[in-house]
Amino acid sequence: MREKVTRLFVAAAIAEACSWLALLVGMAVKYGPPGNELGVKVFGPIHGGLFIAYVLLVLAVARLHRWSLPATTVALASAVPPFATLVFERWTRRRGMLGVDREPVREPAPVG
């Protein structure tokens, strides 16, 4: 259960960032010369749903992995600026806060 929720958190962090990108493109098209609102109408609700999913998963993962209140607050705040969920997810992985091994250290290639 713990691993599944953690994997969902990672997927939600990535999906939320991708939906931010899609929404920003939709906004550029809406307010740019074409003036087409379709991108915002499609990606706005998708981004909203993924935002809520990310927030709920942050709360679940924070409880499962016993994150501190400041770490949980930063995780929640990272949903607001575009692409910050990716940065936060990477930071938690490096610090071992997701209950998985830290990123593997790359050994230098043998010489000769």
Phi and psi in degrees as GROMACS dihedral restraints (atoms count N, CA, C in turn):
[ dihedral_restraints ]
;  ai    aj    ak    al  type     phi  dphi    fc
    3     4     5     6     1   -61.6    20    10
    4     5     6     7     1   -45.1    20    10
    6     7     8     9     1   -65.3    20    10
    7     8     9    10     1   -38.4    20    10
    9    10    11    12     1   -64.1    20    10
   10    11    12    13     1   -45.7    20    10
   12    13    14    15     1   -63.8    20    10
   13    14    15    16     1   -39.5    20    10
   15    16    17    18     1   -63.8    20    10
   16    17    18    19     1   -43.4    20    10
   18    19    20    21     1   -63.6    20    10
   19    20    21    22     1   -38.7    20    10
   21    22    23    24     1   -63.6    20    10
   22    23    24    25     1   -38.2    20    10
   24    25    26    27     1   -61.0    20    10
   25    26    27    28     1   -46.7    20    10
   27    28    29    30     1   -61.8    20    10
   28    29    30    31     1   -44.8    20    10
   30    31    32    33     1   -62.7    20    10
   31    32    33    34     1   -40.6    20    10
   33    34    35    36     1   -66.1    20    10
   34    35    36    37     1   -37.5    20    10
   36    37    38    39     1   -62.8    20    10
   37    38    39    40     1   -42.1    20    10
   39    40    41    42     1   -70.1    20    10
   40    41    42    43     1   -45.6    20    10
   42    43    44    45     1   -64.0    20    10
   43    44    45    46     1   -38.8    20    10
   45    46    47    48     1   -63.8    20    10
   46    47    48    49     1   -40.5    20    10
   48    49    50    51     1   -66.3    20    10
   49    50    51    52     1   -41.6    20    10
   51    52    53    54     1   -64.5    20    10
   52    53    54    55     1   -38.7    20    10
   54    55    56    57     1   -68.2    20    10
   55    56    57    58     1   -31.5    20    10
   57    58    59    60     1   -60.5    20    10
   58    59    60    61     1   -45.9    20    10
   60    61    62    63     1   -60.2    20    10
   61    62    63    64     1   -47.0    20    10
   63    64    65    66     1   -62.0    20    10
   64    65    66    67     1   -40.8    20    10
   66    67    68    69     1   -67.1    20    10
   67    68    69    70     1   -39.8    20    10
   69    70    71    72     1   -63.6    20    10
   70    71    72    73     1   -39.6    20    10
   72    73    74    75     1   -64.4    20    10
   73    74    75    76     1   -43.9    20    10
   75    76    77    78     1   -60.0    20    10
   76    77    78    79     1   -38.7    20    10
   78    79    80    81     1   -68.9    20    10
   79    80    81    82     1   -37.7    20    10
   81    82    83    84     1   -63.4    20    10
   82    83    84    85     1   -40.5    20    10
   84    85    86    87     1   -69.2    20    10
   85    86    87    88     1   -40.4    20    10
   87    88    89    90     1   -62.5    20    10
   88    89    90    91     1   -46.4    20    10
   90    91    92    93     1   -94.4    20    10
   91    92    93    94     1    -1.4    20    10
   93    94    95    96     1   -86.4    20    10
   94    95    96    97     1  -170.8    20    10
   96    97    98    99     1   -57.3    20    10
   97    98    99   100     1   -38.7    20    10
   99   100   101   102     1   -66.1    20    10
  100   101   102   103     1   -36.2    20    10
  102   103   104   105     1    68.8    20    10
  103   104   105   106     1    33.1    20    10
  105   106   107   108     1   -94.2    20    10
  106   107   108   109     1   124.9    20    10
  108   109   110   111     1   -91.0    20    10
  109   110   111   112     1    -0.1    20    10
  111   112   113   114     1   -59.1    20    10
  112   113   114   115     1   -42.3    20    10
  114   115   116   117     1   -60.5    20    10
  115   116   117   118     1   -41.3    20    10
  117   118   119   120     1   -70.7    20    10
  118   119   120   121     1   -39.2    20    10
  120   121   122   123     1   -65.8    20    10
  121   122   123   124     1   -32.2    20    10
  123   124   125   126     1   -83.4    20    10
  124   125   126   127     1   -52.1    20    10
  126   127   128   129     1   -83.2    20    10
  127   128   129   130     1   -18.7    20    10
  129   130   131   132     1   -60.0    20    10
  130   131   132   133     1   -54.9    20    10
  132   133   134   135     1   -65.9    20    10
  133   134   135   136     1   -34.2    20    10
  135   136   137   138     1   -62.8    20    10
  136   137   138   139     1   -46.5    20    10
  138   139   140   141     1   -63.6    20    10
  139   140   141   142     1   -40.6    20    10
  141   142   143   144     1   -60.2    20    10
  142   143   144   145     1   -43.8    20    10
  144   145   146   147     1   -64.7    20    10
  145   146   147   148     1   -42.5    20    10
  147   148   149   150     1   -69.0    20    10
  148   149   150   151     1   -33.0    20    10
  150   151   152   153     1   -60.6    20    10
  151   152   153   154     1   -48.2    20    10
  153   154   155   156     1   -64.6    20    10
  154   155   156   157     1   -41.7    20    10
  156   157   158   159     1   -60.8    20    10
  157   158   159   160     1   -43.1    20    10
  159   160   161   162     1   -61.5    20    10
  160   161   162   163     1   -46.2    20    10
  162   163   164   165     1   -60.4    20    10
  163   164   165   166     1   -45.8    20    10
  165   166   167   168     1   -63.6    20    10
  166   167   168   169     1   -40.0    20    10
  168   169   170   171     1   -70.1    20    10
  169   170   171   172     1   -33.8    20    10
  171   172   173   174     1   -59.4    20    10
  172   173   174   175     1   -46.5    20    10
  174   175   176   177     1   -62.7    20    10
  175   176   177   178     1   -40.5    20    10
  177   178   179   180     1   -66.8    20    10
  178   179   180   181     1   -47.3    20    10
  180   181   182   183     1   -67.8    20    10
  181   182   183   184     1   -38.6    20    10
  183   184   185   186     1   -60.6    20    10
  184   185   186   187     1   -39.3    20    10
  186   187   188   189     1   -71.8    20    10
  187   188   189   190     1   -44.9    20    10
  189   190   191   192     1   -62.6    20    10
  190   191   192   193     1   -40.5    20    10
  192   193   194   195     1   -98.7    20    10
  193   194   195   196     1     4.8    20    10
  195   196   197   198     1    55.9    20    10
  196   197   198   199     1    51.6    20    10
  198   199   200   201     1   -69.7    20    10
  199   200   201   202     1   153.7    20    10
  201   202   203   204     1   -72.9    20    10
  202   203   204   205     1   163.3    20    10
  204   205   206   207     1   -61.5    20    10
  205   206   207   208     1   -42.8    20    10
  207   208   209   210     1   -61.7    20    10
  208   209   210   211     1   -40.5    20    10
  210   211   212   213     1   -64.6    20    10
  211   212   213   214     1   -40.9    20    10
  213   214   215   216     1   -65.6    20    10
  214   215   216   217     1   -40.0    20    10
  216   217   218   219     1   -63.5    20    10
  217   218   219   220     1   -42.5    20    10
  219   220   221   222     1   -64.9    20    10
  220   221   222   223     1   -39.9    20    10
  222   223   224   225     1   -60.5    20    10
  223   224   225   226     1   -44.3    20    10
  225   226   227   228     1   -67.2    20    10
  226   227   228   229     1   -41.8    20    10
  228   229   230   231     1   -67.0    20    10
  229   230   231   232     1   -26.6    20    10
  231   232   233   234     1   -69.9    20    10
  232   233   234   235     1   -10.9    20    10
  234   235   236   237     1   -75.5    20    10
  235   236   237   238     1   -15.2    20    10
  237   238   239   240     1   -83.6    20    10
  238   239   240   241     1   -55.0    20    10
  240   241   242   243     1   -74.9    20    10
  241   242   243   244     1   144.9    20    10
  243   244   245   246     1   -58.0    20    10
  244   245   246   247     1   134.9    20    10
  246   247   248   249     1    71.3    20    10
  247   248   249   250     1     1.5    20    10
  249   250   251   252     1   -69.4    20    10
  250   251   252   253     1   -24.7    20    10
  252   253   254   255     1   -63.8    20    10
  253   254   255   256     1   -34.4    20    10
  255   256   257   258     1   -65.4    20    10
  256   257   258   259     1   -43.5    20    10
  258   259   260   261     1   -64.0    20    10
  259   260   261   262     1   -44.4    20    10
  261   262   263   264     1   -65.2    20    10
  262   263   264   265     1   -43.3    20    10
  264   265   266   267     1   -60.3    20    10
  265   266   267   268     1   -43.4    20    10
  267   268   269   270     1   -63.8    20    10
  268   269   270   271     1   -40.9    20    10
  270   271   272   273     1   -62.6    20    10
  271   272   273   274     1   -45.1    20    10
  273   274   275   276     1   -65.2    20    10
  274   275   276   277     1   -37.7    20    10
  276   277   278   279     1   -64.5    20    10
  277   278   279   280     1   -44.3    20    10
  279   280   281   282     1   -63.0    20    10
  280   281   282   283     1   -33.4    20    10
  282   283   284   285     1   -88.0    20    10
  283   284   285   286     1    -1.1    20    10
  285   286   287   288     1    74.2    20    10
  286   287   288   289     1    21.8    20    10
  288   289   290   291     1   -80.9    20    10
  289   290   291   292     1    -5.2    20    10
  291   292   293   294     1  -101.4    20    10
  292   293   294   295     1     5.0    20    10
  294   295   296   297     1    75.8    20    10
  295   296   297   298     1    12.4    20    10
  297   298   299   300     1  -115.1    20    10
  298   299   300   301     1   160.3    20    10
  300   301   302   303     1   -58.7    20    10
  301   302   303   304     1   149.8    20    10
  303   304   305   306     1   -63.4    20    10
  304   305   306   307     1   164.4    20    10
  306   307   308   309     1   -56.5    20    10
  307   308   309   310     1   138.3    20    10
  309   310   311   312     1   -63.9    20    10
  310   311   312   313     1   142.4    20    10
  312   313   314   315     1   -80.2    20    10
  313   314   315   316     1   130.1    20    10
  315   316   317   318     1   -82.5    20    10
  316   317   318   319     1   120.8    20    10
  318   319   320   321     1   -78.5    20    10
  319   320   321   322     1   143.7    20    10
  321   322   323   324     1   -65.9    20    10
  322   323   324   325     1   147.5    20    10
  324   325   326   327     1   -67.7    20    10
  325   326   327   328     1   141.3    20    10
  327   328   329   330     1   -63.7    20    10
  328   329   330   331     1   140.7    20    10
  330   331   332   333     1   -97.2    20    10
  331   332   333   334     1   131.2    20    10
